[in-house]
Amino acid sequence: MIVLCSDVTYKHARYNRQTVSAVTEREEMSRSVKKLTGLVAATFTPLTTEGEINLSVIGPYIDYLKEKQNVKSVFINGTTGEGCSLTVDERKQLAAAWCQHGKGKLEQVIVHVGCMSIKDSQELARHAASIGADGIAVISPSYFKPINADALRLFIKEVSAFAPDLPMYYYHIPSMTGVALDAADVLNGIEQMIPSFQGVKYTGTDLRDLGQCVCYSQSHNWSVMFGVDEQLLGALVLGVHGAVGSTYNYLGRIVNQMLAAFDNGNHMQTRALQFEFMEVITFAKNLGFDVSVNKQVMSEVSGLAMGPPRLPLLPCPVSKAQAIAQKIKDFSQGH
């Protein structure tokens, strides 16, 4: 006897096949991807005195991170790297240089591809895949903002489609984008849309939302990376897997000590290091600690020529950067 399926039964069967296929694809991706953990330097973009990108610094920059700070993964073209102030071509050149010079030296090169234009983001994602990047990340558009989590998930999905084999990370930074959606709402169900999705860079201070991100990510083996350097300990307690930040460019060695102390259950040492770190950042903030100042501080501490920021950021007075750099050097010498 031939049994004809009803339209509802057929659709249900087709949905089940699609769901099983998506789950299988996610499982295969999860098994093949090296999980992003530990410290990741949010890198600065070296510029010449004329304001052009200076690729000659990238090689020495990588050596400095690895040898002096014990930081072996980078997040490029993000906020610290003034990514949204760079052209698409400049971002491609930088990504290619980091991947080329980092081969065999860096564990992971994550390329931020977020732009106001989805077409630009897609092109940067495609390029990142072609040069051997280890993952891509995307912020929310911030001029025409997504009205809800569904719209933002769809944006991320359409970008990831141009690099389907690269791990995709959502870069949550509401202080810069003005998009106040809970990151946990964005993550909810995103694995059904984006098999390559692997986690979130959470640069915010809402520990409730962060905790929900960690909780949701556990069953998917995703990475939750924290982005507020001076509050890292609070995030570690909630179970984040690592951190992405600008200060790890020159304080990575000490923060690695803090991570090791936390992992070893030495909470007194962990707190002591966090409190000292907070004191350094508070000193810097009291002098005005924006990307421009931070970039000049990196030049002073590392000896690498980071160059000026790009407008509308204004150059930092050298005396201010030197004062902060001395505070950082004193902190470093004590450990």
C-alpha positions as CSV (number, residue, x, y, z in Angstrom):
1,M,0.0,0.0,0.0
2,I,1.3,3.5,-0.9
3,V,0.9,6.1,1.8
4,L,0.8,9.7,0.7
5,C,2.2,12.2,3.2
6,S,0.2,15.2,4.0
7,D,1.7,18.6,3.2
8,V,2.2,19.2,6.9
9,T,3.9,15.8,7.4
10,Y,6.2,16.5,4.3
11,K,7.1,19.9,5.6
12,H,7.8,18.5,9.1
13,A,10.1,15.8,7.6
14,R,11.9,18.4,5.4
15,Y,12.4,20.6,8.5
16,N,13.8,17.7,10.4
17,R,16.3,16.9,7.7
18,Q,17.4,20.5,7.5
19,T,17.8,20.6,11.3
20,V,19.8,17.4,11.4
21,S,22.0,18.7,8.5
22,A,22.6,22.0,10.4
23,V,23.4,20.2,13.6
24,T,25.9,18.0,11.8
25,E,27.5,20.9,10.1
26,R,27.9,22.7,13.4
27,E,29.3,19.6,15.1
28,E,31.9,19.2,12.3
29,M,32.8,22.9,12.5
30,S,33.2,22.6,16.3
31,R,35.5,19.6,16.1
32,S,37.7,21.2,13.5
33,V,38.1,24.7,15.1
34,K,40.7,25.5,17.7
35,K,38.9,27.2,20.5
36,L,39.8,30.8,21.1
37,T,41.1,31.1,24.7
38,G,43.5,33.1,26.8
39,L,44.8,36.5,26.1
40,V,44.3,38.2,22.7
41,A,45.9,41.5,21.9
42,A,43.5,44.0,20.3
43,T,46.2,45.5,18.0
44,F,46.9,49.1,17.1
45,T,47.3,50.1,13.4
46,P,50.8,51.5,12.8
47,L,50.6,54.7,10.7
48,T,53.4,56.8,9.2
49,T,53.7,60.5,10.2
50,E,51.8,61.2,7.0
51,G,48.9,59.1,8.2
52,E,49.4,56.1,5.9
53,I,49.4,52.5,7.1
54,N,52.9,51.3,8.0
55,L,53.1,47.6,7.3
56,S,56.9,47.5,8.1
57,V,56.0,47.5,11.8
58,I,53.9,44.4,11.7
59,G,56.7,41.9,11.8
60,P,58.5,43.5,14.8
61,Y,55.1,44.0,16.5
62,I,54.4,40.2,16.4
63,D,57.8,39.4,17.8
64,Y,57.3,41.9,20.6
65,L,53.9,40.4,21.5
66,K,55.2,36.9,21.5
67,E,58.6,37.4,23.1
68,K,58.0,40.3,25.6
69,Q,54.3,39.8,26.5
70,N,53.7,36.1,25.9
71,V,50.6,37.0,23.8
72,K,50.2,34.7,20.8
73,S,46.8,35.7,19.4
74,V,45.6,39.0,17.9
75,F,42.3,40.7,17.1
76,I,43.1,43.2,14.3
77,N,41.2,46.1,12.7
78,G,38.9,46.5,15.7
79,T,38.3,49.5,17.9
80,T,41.9,49.7,19.1
81,G,43.1,49.4,15.5
82,E,40.8,52.2,14.3
83,G,39.3,49.7,11.9
84,C,36.2,51.8,11.1
85,S,38.5,54.8,10.2
86,L,40.4,52.7,7.6
87,T,39.4,52.0,4.0
88,V,38.5,48.5,2.9
89,D,41.8,48.3,0.9
90,E,43.8,49.3,4.0
91,R,42.1,46.8,6.1
92,K,42.8,44.1,3.5
93,Q,46.5,45.0,3.4
94,L,46.8,44.9,7.2
95,A,45.0,41.6,7.5
96,A,47.3,40.1,4.8
97,A,50.4,41.4,6.6
98,W,49.3,40.0,10.0
99,C,48.5,36.6,8.5
100,Q,51.7,36.5,6.5
101,H,54.1,37.6,9.3
102,G,52.1,35.7,12.0
103,K,52.3,32.3,10.2
104,G,54.2,30.0,12.5
105,K,54.4,32.6,15.2
106,L,50.8,33.5,16.2
107,E,48.3,30.9,17.3
108,Q,45.2,32.8,16.0
109,V,44.7,35.9,13.9
110,I,41.1,37.1,14.2
111,V,40.1,39.8,11.6
112,H,37.4,42.2,12.5
113,V,35.3,42.8,9.3
114,G,32.5,45.0,10.6
115,C,31.5,48.0,8.5
116,M,28.4,50.2,8.0
117,S,27.9,48.6,4.6
118,I,27.1,44.9,4.5
119,K,28.8,44.7,1.1
120,D,32.1,46.0,2.6
121,S,31.8,43.5,5.5
122,Q,31.2,40.7,3.1
123,E,34.2,41.6,0.9
124,L,36.4,41.8,4.0
125,A,35.1,38.4,5.2
126,R,35.8,36.9,1.8
127,H,39.3,38.3,1.8
128,A,40.0,37.1,5.3
129,A,39.2,33.6,4.2
130,S,41.5,33.9,1.2
131,I,44.5,34.9,3.2
132,G,44.3,32.2,5.9
133,A,42.8,34.1,8.8
134,D,41.8,32.0,11.8
135,G,38.4,33.7,12.3
136,I,36.4,36.8,11.7
137,A,34.4,39.1,13.9
138,V,31.7,41.7,13.2
139,I,30.2,44.6,15.2
140,S,26.7,45.8,14.7
141,P,26.2,48.6,12.2
142,S,25.8,51.8,14.1
143,Y,24.4,54.4,11.7
144,F,21.3,52.5,10.6
145,K,21.0,50.3,13.6
146,P,19.3,46.9,13.8
147,I,15.9,47.3,15.5
148,N,16.1,43.9,17.2
149,A,18.2,40.8,17.7
150,D,16.6,39.2,14.6
151,A,17.9,42.0,12.3
152,L,21.4,41.8,13.8
153,R,21.6,38.0,13.5
154,L,20.5,38.3,9.9
155,F,23.3,40.8,9.3
156,I,25.9,38.5,10.9
157,K,24.6,35.6,8.9
158,E,24.9,37.4,5.5
159,V,28.5,38.4,6.3
160,S,29.4,34.9,7.5
161,A,28.1,33.5,4.2
162,F,31.1,35.0,2.4
163,A,33.5,33.0,4.7
164,P,31.5,30.0,5.6
165,D,34.5,27.9,6.7
166,L,35.9,30.6,9.1
167,P,34.8,30.8,12.7
168,M,32.5,33.8,13.2
169,Y,32.4,35.9,16.4
170,Y,29.9,38.6,17.3
171,Y,31.7,41.7,18.6
172,H,29.5,43.3,21.2
173,I,30.5,46.8,22.1
174,P,27.4,48.9,22.8
175,S,29.5,51.9,24.1
176,M,30.7,52.4,20.6
177,T,27.9,51.2,18.4
178,G,25.0,52.6,20.5
179,V,23.2,49.3,19.9
180,A,21.9,48.3,23.4
181,L,20.6,44.9,22.5
182,D,21.5,42.2,25.0
183,A,24.2,40.0,23.5
184,A,22.5,37.0,25.0
185,D,19.4,37.8,22.8
186,V,21.7,37.9,19.7
187,L,23.2,34.6,20.6
188,N,19.9,32.9,21.2
189,G,19.3,30.6,18.2
190,I,22.1,32.0,16.1
191,E,23.6,28.4,15.7
192,Q,20.5,27.6,13.6
193,M,21.4,30.3,11.1
194,I,25.2,30.3,11.2
195,P,26.9,26.9,11.5
196,S,30.3,28.7,11.7
197,F,29.4,30.8,14.7
198,Q,31.9,30.3,17.5
199,G,31.3,32.9,20.1
200,V,31.3,36.5,21.3
201,K,33.8,39.3,22.1
202,Y,31.9,40.9,25.0
203,T,33.0,44.5,25.6
204,G,30.5,45.7,28.1
205,T,29.9,45.9,31.8
206,D,26.5,44.2,32.2
207,L,27.5,41.1,34.1
208,R,24.0,39.7,34.0
209,D,24.0,39.7,30.2
210,L,27.6,38.4,30.1
211,G,26.7,35.6,32.4
212,Q,23.8,34.6,30.2
213,C,26.2,34.6,27.2
214,V,28.5,32.2,29.1
215,C,25.6,30.0,30.1
216,Y,24.2,29.7,26.6
217,S,27.6,29.2,25.1
218,Q,28.5,26.2,27.3
219,S,26.4,23.7,25.4
220,H,27.8,24.8,22.1
221,N,31.5,24.9,23.1
222,W,31.7,28.6,22.0
223,S,34.3,31.1,23.3
224,V,33.2,34.1,25.3
225,M,36.0,36.6,25.4
226,F,35.9,39.6,27.7
227,G,36.8,43.1,26.5
228,V,36.9,45.4,29.5
229,D,40.5,44.9,30.7
230,E,40.3,46.5,34.1
231,Q,37.3,44.3,35.1
232,L,38.6,40.9,33.9
233,L,38.5,39.2,37.2
234,G,34.7,39.6,37.5
235,A,34.3,38.0,34.1
236,L,36.7,35.1,34.9
237,V,34.5,34.3,37.9
238,L,31.5,34.0,35.5
239,G,33.4,31.6,33.3
240,V,34.7,33.5,30.3
241,H,37.3,31.7,28.3
242,G,39.8,34.6,27.8
243,A,40.0,38.3,27.0
244,V,40.6,40.6,24.1
245,G,42.0,44.0,25.0
246,S,44.3,46.8,24.1
247,T,46.4,46.8,27.3
248,Y,47.5,43.2,26.7
249,N,49.8,44.7,24.0
250,Y,52.1,45.9,26.8
251,L,50.8,44.3,30.0
252,G,50.1,40.8,28.6
253,R,52.9,39.2,30.6
254,I,51.4,40.3,33.9
255,V,47.8,39.6,33.0
256,N,48.9,36.1,32.0
257,Q,50.2,35.8,35.5
258,M,46.8,36.8,36.8
259,L,45.1,34.2,34.6
260,A,47.5,31.5,35.9
261,A,46.9,32.5,39.5
262,F,43.1,32.3,38.9
263,D,43.4,28.9,37.2
264,N,45.5,27.6,40.2
265,G,42.9,28.8,42.7
266,N,45.2,31.5,44.1
267,H,42.5,34.1,44.5
268,M,44.5,36.4,46.8
269,Q,47.2,36.8,44.1
270,T,44.6,37.2,41.4
271,R,42.8,40.0,43.3
272,A,46.1,41.7,44.2
273,L,47.1,41.8,40.5
274,Q,43.7,42.9,39.4
275,F,43.7,45.7,42.0
276,E,47.2,46.9,40.9
277,F,46.0,46.7,37.2
278,M,42.9,48.8,38.1
279,E,45.2,51.4,39.8
280,V,47.2,51.8,36.5
281,I,44.1,52.1,34.4
282,T,42.5,54.6,36.9
283,F,45.7,56.7,36.7
284,A,45.5,56.6,32.9
285,K,41.8,57.4,32.8
286,N,42.3,60.4,35.1
287,L,44.7,61.8,32.4
288,G,42.3,60.9,29.6
289,F,42.8,57.4,28.2
290,D,41.2,57.2,24.7
291,V,42.5,55.2,21.7
292,S,44.8,58.1,20.7
293,V,46.5,58.2,24.1
294,N,46.6,54.4,24.3
295,K,48.3,54.2,20.9
296,Q,51.0,56.7,22.0
297,V,51.5,54.8,25.2
298,M,52.1,51.6,23.2
299,S,54.8,53.4,21.3
300,E,56.4,54.6,24.5
301,V,56.3,51.3,26.3
302,S,57.2,49.0,23.4
303,G,59.6,51.2,21.4
304,L,57.6,50.4,18.2
305,A,56.5,53.4,16.1
306,M,52.7,53.2,16.1
307,G,52.5,56.7,14.7
308,P,49.6,59.1,15.1
309,P,45.9,58.2,15.2
310,R,43.6,59.0,12.2
311,L,41.2,61.9,12.3
312,P,38.8,62.6,14.0
313,L,41.1,61.3,16.8
314,L,43.7,63.9,17.7
315,P,47.3,63.2,18.5
316,C,48.1,62.7,22.2
317,P,50.5,65.0,24.0
318,V,53.7,63.0,24.4
319,S,54.1,64.1,28.1
320,K,50.8,62.5,28.9
321,A,51.7,59.2,27.2
322,Q,55.1,59.2,28.9
323,A,53.5,59.6,32.4
324,I,51.2,56.7,31.8
325,A,54.0,54.6,30.2
326,Q,56.2,55.2,33.3
327,K,53.3,54.0,35.5
328,I,53.0,50.9,33.4
329,K,56.8,50.3,33.5
330,D,56.8,50.6,37.3
331,F,54.0,48.1,37.5
332,S,55.7,45.7,35.2
333,Q,59.1,45.9,37.0
334,G,57.4,44.9,40.2
335,H,56.4,41.6,38.6
